[in-house]
Amino acid sequence: MSSSRAESARQAADALSRADLRGHRAVVGFDGFVDSIIDVVDTRRSMAPHDYARIATIEQYAARCAAAAGKSTNLELVVHEERFGGNGPLMAGGLAQIGLPTTYIGAVAAPGRPGELHPLYADLQARCEASGGRVLPIAPPAHTHALEFDDGKIMLGDPRNVQGVTWRLLHGDGAAEPVATHLRGASLLAVVNWVMMAGVQGILEGLARDVLPTLGSRPRVFIDLCDPAKRTDADIEAVLAALAAINRHAPVTLGLNQSESERIDRVCRAGAYPGGRSAPPDAPGEVFAQASQRLREKTGLDGIAIHPRHGAGGATASGEVAWFDGPVVKRPRLSTGAGDHFNSGFALGQVLGLPLVQALAVGCGVSGAYVRDAQSPTRERLIEFLRDLPAPE
């Protein structure tokens, strides 16, 4: 590990050890998914529930599906685990586990019982309450069927339930606790999963119009659109305009993975990547740092962070531009949720006022510990991880 990388990580760890996390408060929203983890059966040895051989690879699964063209086929799915998911709950759980008081508002209610927590979210509730926050269920979660293979996963999402999360539900006459009551005095507002939730556009516009101008303080705002590949250019232009309106009242950071940054670049024509082409996944960090700078300048937002697999780059309105080499692991114990945990760590670093490179180090540290341990790190585990940051494998 280079001395500069090691030094940035140690400085971030020292800042975390000194920080009074209870002096801050986060509000995160607004999605929620129940993830069914599924094997696709290849052959059965017997009719006992788990006596089967699974289809091992996506290529084999694709071949089985392709062979059914013009005919038909029947594929058996075996659900071997159900767990809570959603970009917002995973980010909120990461923040709360570190110890930042976190309130989660979103689609985490028991079906047919608004206001009552879905039992799968009991762990999220325990984390948030232990941190000094709360969980407010306002709609039932959507569902994702995650077909798992040795070489990746295929996520089949049914987002119908989260479409009920709208500005009216959050802040209208019928809202039990208008969102503005939770934002007063908050240090962080994180809004994620605009892509799958039709109501988030109106929520962002409502925040800019009705709430943020009225607050006595200015929370940092963190946004993760969550893979806008399926949304139109006009949709992306509209959400960028909404973020610009929010940025006039509170500093907005837009978090992106590599493919998301390339799509935003194509829409807003920032020239983020050389020649307008996609960058190789293992491109030098400087490429992503400069891409962050160009996107920030074009969008006018307070900050941009781009996190490809091997690290993270960013740029801020104050002129900081940085890259941090992440602790890449070839065989993670758990990969789903790694990006959400980067978001939690990076947003925490921003709330604490860390220099950009240290905030990036915290984001990479939370994500790196999560994929190695298969669980969200505590503050103590995160500090330990940063002080002895593993070299990329």
C-alpha positions as a printed Julia matrix, in Angstrom:
393×3 Matrix{Float64}:
   0.0     0.0     0.0
   1.4     3.38   -0.96
   2.23    5.76    1.86
  -0.34    8.29    0.62
  -3.07    5.65    0.49
  -2.13    4.33    3.91
  -1.93    7.83    5.35
  -5.35    8.84    4.01
  -6.88    5.67    5.42
  -5.25    6.17    8.83
  -6.3     9.82    8.95
  -9.87    8.8     8.16
  -9.73    6.16   10.91
  -8.4     8.73   13.4
 -11.2    11.15   12.48
 -13.79    8.41   12.98
 -12.36    7.51   16.38
 -12.68   11.14   17.53
 -16.06   11.92   15.95
 -19.17   12.53   18.02
 -21.59   10.63   15.81
 -24.47   11.33   18.17
 -24.12   14.99   17.29
 -25.43   14.23   13.78
 -28.58   12.66   12.38
 -29.46   11.03    9.04
 -32.78   10.56    7.24
 -32.82    7.95    4.44
 -35.6     6.85    2.07
 -37.73    5.6     0.46
 -37.71    2.13   -1.14
 -37.87   -1.39    0.26
 -37.58   -4.83   -1.31
 -37.86   -8.39   -0.07
 -35.13  -10.38   -1.82
 -35.82  -14.06   -2.48
 -32.5   -15.88   -3.03
 -33.19  -18.63   -5.55
 -31.56  -21.68   -7.12
 -32.75  -22.81  -10.56
 -33.01  -26.6   -10.63
 -31.11  -28.48  -13.34
 -31.96  -32.05  -12.37
 -33.57  -33.67   -9.36
 -32.11  -36.66   -7.59
 -35.32  -37.15   -5.6
 -38.4   -35.17   -4.65
 -36.92  -34.23   -1.27
 -36.95  -30.41   -1.14
 -33.21  -29.87   -1.45
 -32.09  -33.01   -3.28
 -31.24  -31.46   -6.64
 -28.41  -30.22   -8.82
 -28.67  -26.52   -9.63
 -27.98  -24.77  -12.92
 -24.51  -23.46  -12.09
 -23.88  -20.63  -14.54
 -25.74  -17.85  -16.32
 -24.51  -19.27  -19.62
 -26.13  -22.64  -18.83
 -29.33  -20.89  -17.76
 -29.37  -18.84  -20.96
 -28.87  -21.98  -23.05
 -31.78  -23.7   -21.3
 -34.02  -20.69  -22.0
 -32.84  -20.39  -25.61
 -33.58  -24.06  -26.25
 -37.23  -23.4   -25.37
 -37.69  -20.83  -28.16
 -40.61  -21.87  -30.35
 -41.55  -24.56  -27.81
 -41.83  -24.19  -24.03
 -40.08  -25.24  -20.85
 -40.66  -25.49  -17.13
 -37.94  -24.34  -14.72
 -38.21  -25.11  -11.04
 -37.14  -22.37   -8.61
 -36.07  -23.18   -5.05
 -36.16  -20.27   -2.62
 -33.49  -20.96    0.0
 -33.52  -17.59    1.75
 -35.59  -14.44    2.06
 -33.95  -11.29    3.39
 -34.6    -7.59    3.49
 -33.26   -5.53    0.64
 -33.66   -2.24   -1.13
 -31.01    0.41   -1.67
 -32.38    2.65    1.06
 -32.65    0.02    3.81
 -29.15   -1.26    3.05
 -27.65    2.24    3.15
 -29.57    3.11    6.33
 -28.51   -0.14    7.95
 -24.88    0.6     7.13
 -25.06    4.1     8.66
 -26.86    2.91   11.78
 -24.46    0.01   12.33
 -21.55    2.46   12.39
 -23.44    4.49   14.98
 -24.84    7.51   13.13
 -28.39    8.15   14.39
 -30.47    7.12   11.38
 -34.16    7.31   10.62
 -35.44    5.25    7.71
 -38.7     6.17    5.97
 -39.89    3.82    3.27
 -41.61    0.78    1.85
 -40.94   -1.58    4.74
 -44.48   -2.16    6.06
 -46.22   -5.46    6.56
 -48.56   -6.2     3.6
 -52.03   -4.89    4.3
 -50.96   -3.23    7.57
 -49.63    0.28    6.86
 -47.56    1.59    9.71
 -46.64   -1.9    10.96
 -43.12   -3.13   10.19
 -42.59   -6.11    7.9
 -40.95   -8.77   10.09
 -37.96   -9.14    7.75
 -36.97   -5.56    8.63
 -36.66   -6.23   12.36
 -32.86   -6.1    12.12
 -32.98   -2.72   10.37
 -35.31   -1.42   13.08
 -33.0    -2.72   15.82
 -29.98   -1.03   14.24
 -31.75    2.29   13.72
 -33.18    2.37   17.23
 -29.8     1.43   18.75
 -28.26    4.35   16.86
 -30.87    6.76   18.2
 -33.1     6.76   15.12
 -36.33    5.13   13.99
 -37.94    3.18   11.15
 -41.19    4.54    9.69
 -43.05    2.02    7.46
 -45.25    3.84    4.96
 -45.91    1.16    2.3
 -45.26   -2.56    1.76
 -41.99   -3.63    0.13
 -41.63   -4.69   -3.47
 -40.1    -8.04   -4.39
 -36.94   -9.18   -6.15
 -36.3   -12.76   -7.26
 -32.52  -13.16   -7.25
 -31.45  -16.15   -9.37
 -27.96  -16.96   -8.09
 -25.27  -18.63  -10.18
 -21.56  -19.23   -9.75
 -20.72  -16.44  -12.2
 -23.24  -13.81  -11.12
 -26.92  -13.26  -10.45
 -30.04  -12.33  -12.38
 -32.33   -9.99  -10.47
 -36.0   -10.15  -11.49
 -37.76   -7.23   -9.84
 -41.45   -6.57   -9.28
 -41.52   -2.94   -8.09
 -45.31   -2.43   -7.99
 -45.54   -1.85   -4.23
 -42.98    0.94   -4.11
 -44.91    2.96   -6.7
 -47.24    3.99   -3.89
 -44.48    6.06   -2.26
 -45.24    9.6    -3.42
 -44.8    13.18   -2.24
 -48.44   13.21   -1.13
 -47.87   10.14    1.05
 -44.74   11.68    2.57
 -45.88   15.26    2.99
 -49.53   15.58    2.02
 -52.58   16.08    4.2
 -52.74   12.37    4.96
 -49.11   11.97    6.03
 -48.92   10.71    9.62
 -45.55   12.4    10.14
 -44.64   14.87    7.35
 -41.08   14.39    6.18
 -40.19   17.97    7.13
 -40.51   17.08   10.81
 -37.68   14.57   10.46
 -35.44   16.84    8.38
 -35.29   19.7    10.9
 -31.82   19.56   12.38
 -30.76   16.58   10.25
 -27.17   16.46    8.98
 -27.89   14.13    6.05
 -30.78   13.37    3.72
 -30.22   10.4     1.41
 -32.69    9.62   -1.4
 -32.06    6.51   -3.49
 -33.62    4.34   -6.2
 -35.17    7.0    -8.4
 -34.94    4.48  -11.26
 -37.52    2.01   -9.94
 -39.81    4.45   -8.15
 -42.05    6.73  -10.19
 -42.77    8.88   -7.13
 -39.18    9.91   -6.42
 -39.2    12.62   -9.12
 -42.12   14.31   -7.38
 -40.46   13.79   -3.98
 -37.3    15.55   -5.13
 -39.31   18.42   -6.6
 -41.4    18.68   -3.43
 -38.3    18.78   -1.23
 -36.85   21.62   -3.32
 -40.13   23.53   -3.41
 -41.81   22.95   -0.04
 -39.3    21.8     2.57
 -35.63   22.63    2.09
 -36.18   26.41    1.73
 -37.99   26.4     5.09
 -35.39   24.58    7.17
 -33.21   26.56    9.51
 -30.21   24.34    8.68
 -28.82   22.87    5.47
 -28.48   19.08    5.53
 -26.11   17.44    3.12
 -28.1    15.6     0.43
 -26.84   12.33   -1.05
 -28.51   10.91   -4.17
 -28.11    7.49   -5.79
 -30.26    7.14   -8.92
 -29.52    3.39   -9.1
 -28.74    2.35  -12.72
 -30.69    4.67  -15.03
 -30.11    2.43  -18.08
 -33.84    1.82  -18.63
 -34.95    5.43  -18.15
 -35.18    7.89  -21.07
 -32.83   10.79  -21.66
 -35.74   13.13  -20.92
 -36.25   11.44  -17.55
 -32.58   11.88  -16.69
 -32.63   15.53  -17.75
 -35.66   16.06  -15.49
 -34.03   14.47  -12.45
 -30.82   16.43  -12.96
 -32.93   19.61  -13.05
 -34.6    18.58   -9.78
 -31.21   17.96   -8.18
 -30.0    21.36   -9.35
 -33.05   22.93   -7.68
 -32.28   21.11   -4.42
 -28.64   22.16   -4.67
 -29.73   25.81   -4.43
 -30.9    25.1    -0.86
 -28.6    22.28    0.32
 -25.36   20.75   -1.04
 -26.11   17.73   -3.25
 -23.72   14.87   -3.96
 -24.62   12.42   -6.72
 -23.14    8.95   -6.25
 -22.58    6.84   -9.38
 -21.04    3.53  -10.35
 -19.08    3.43  -13.58
 -21.92    2.54  -15.95
 -24.2     5.1   -14.32
 -21.56    7.82  -14.75
 -21.23    6.94  -18.44
 -25.0     7.21  -18.97
 -25.18   10.57  -17.2
 -22.22   11.74  -19.27
 -23.97   10.81  -22.52
 -27.12   12.69  -21.52
 -25.52   15.89  -20.24
 -22.57   15.84  -22.69
 -19.96   16.61  -20.07
 -17.11   14.94  -21.96
 -16.31   13.01  -18.81
 -14.46   10.21  -20.56
 -11.78   10.61  -23.27
 -13.28   10.64  -26.75
 -16.78   10.12  -25.36
 -16.06    6.4   -25.05
 -16.58    4.1   -22.08
 -13.52    3.61  -19.89
 -12.11    0.11  -19.32
 -13.28   -1.21  -15.93
  -9.68   -1.24  -14.7
  -8.81    2.23  -16.01
  -6.43    4.26  -13.82
  -8.07    6.08  -10.98
  -7.19    9.43  -12.47
  -9.66    8.73  -15.28
 -12.54    8.49  -12.8
 -11.37   11.44  -10.73
 -11.32   13.63  -13.83
 -14.68   12.23  -14.96
 -16.11   13.22  -11.59
 -14.74   16.73  -12.02
 -16.23   17.17  -15.49
 -19.62   15.82  -14.43
 -19.66   18.07  -11.37
 -18.86   21.12  -13.46
 -21.55   20.26  -16.01
 -24.31   19.47  -13.51
 -23.41   22.29  -11.12
 -23.95   20.01   -8.12
 -21.85   20.29   -4.97
 -20.23   16.9    -5.48
 -19.91   13.82   -7.67
 -18.55   10.45   -6.58
 -17.83    7.58   -8.99
 -17.06    4.14   -7.58
 -15.9     1.51  -10.07
 -14.93   -1.87   -8.68
 -11.32   -0.99   -7.86
 -11.79    2.24   -5.91
 -13.56    5.57   -5.92
 -13.04    9.04   -7.33
 -14.77   12.3    -6.66
 -14.89   16.04   -7.1
 -16.45   18.87   -5.09
 -17.45   22.46   -5.7
 -14.63   23.58   -3.38
 -12.12   22.34   -5.95
 -11.16   18.99   -4.42
 -10.53   16.18   -6.91
  -9.37   12.81   -5.59
  -9.08    9.08   -6.14
  -8.73    6.31   -3.55
  -7.6     2.77   -4.42
 -10.11    0.39   -2.89
  -9.34   -2.87   -1.1
 -10.58   -5.08   -3.93
 -11.31   -8.73   -3.04
 -11.52  -11.38   -5.76
 -13.93  -13.67   -3.91
 -16.28  -11.6    -1.76
 -18.41  -13.42    0.79
 -21.29  -11.09   -0.08
 -21.47   -8.65   -2.99
 -25.13   -7.57   -3.06
 -25.28   -4.26   -1.22
 -21.61   -3.33   -1.64
 -22.49   -0.11   -3.48
 -25.07    0.84   -0.85
 -22.43    0.39    1.85
 -19.98    2.56   -0.09
 -22.72    5.2    -0.12
 -23.17    4.96    3.64
 -19.46    5.34    4.33
 -18.89    8.14    1.84
 -21.94   10.1     3.02
 -20.79    9.68    6.62
 -17.37   11.07    5.69
 -19.04   14.09    4.13
 -21.24   14.67    7.18
 -18.14   14.63    9.38
 -16.49   17.22    7.12
 -13.58   14.98    6.11
 -11.38   15.92    3.16
 -12.64   14.3    -0.03
  -9.94   11.6    -0.22
 -10.68   10.56    3.36
 -14.44   10.43    2.69
 -13.68    8.18   -0.3
 -11.48    6.04    1.97
 -14.34    5.65    4.46
 -16.71    4.65    1.64
 -14.25    2.07    0.32
 -13.59    0.89    3.88
 -17.26    0.27    4.7
 -17.8    -1.52    1.38
 -14.55   -3.51    1.69
 -15.3    -4.71    5.22
 -18.88   -5.57    4.23
 -17.96   -7.83    1.31
 -15.29   -9.61    3.39
 -17.36  -10.08    6.55
 -20.79  -10.52    4.89
 -22.18   -7.99    7.36
 -22.21   -4.25    7.93
 -19.19   -3.08    9.95
 -19.44   -1.41   13.32
 -17.46    1.76   13.91
 -14.78   -0.27   15.7
 -14.48   -2.76   12.84
 -14.33    0.08   10.28
 -11.56    1.88   12.17
  -9.59   -1.36   12.44
 -10.1    -2.06    8.74
  -8.91    1.4     7.68
  -5.85    1.32    9.93
  -4.76   -1.97    8.39
  -6.3    -1.51    4.94
  -5.76   -4.6     2.79
  -3.9    -4.14   -0.48
  -5.99   -4.83   -3.61
  -5.87   -8.53   -4.53
